[in-house]
Amino acid sequence: MTTLSSSQPSTRSVLPYLAWVQAVVATTGSLYFSEVMDLPPCTLCWYQRLMMYPLVFVLAVSLMTADPRLRLYALPLSITGLVVSVYHNLLYFGVIPEALTQCASGVSCTARQIEWLGFITIPLLSLSAFTVITLSLIFSRKKATLQ
């Protein structure tokens, strides 16, 4: 039976790094969808991008400086993005009527642009990303350093 020495990082201290990697992957993915695949984002996608893109930099700077207030900076962005993505998914899958949408111009927030395996959609990818980031930050240790 092996034991963890005090020099090995705990899972909870690695979670902020997972949040940062998830933010980078989500940002890269959204840019790929819009810039390479030419899929225009809807209004709710723009709101989610407003929450996701800064997370890449906020998390990176907080991790590089070992700022213990990481959650204070990042959780408001990730929780707001999570709320918007939950609303977007409820709208996308017809739980909320389309008449209650913020999508007044441009691409409809319920437009079916991608459906991988019949259920993986852009709104679902965003929901997954914000969920991973939010949970990683909530369950992480207060000081996000690998010591």
Buried (B, 14 or more C-beta within 10 A) or exposed (E): EEEEEEEEEEEEBBBBBBBBBBBBBBBEBBEEBBEEEEBEBBBBBBBBBEBBBBBBEBBEEBBEEEBEEBBEBBBEBBBBBBBBBBBBBBBBEEEBEEEEBBBEEEBBBBBEBBEEEEEEBBBBBBBBBBBBBBBBBEEBBEEBBEE
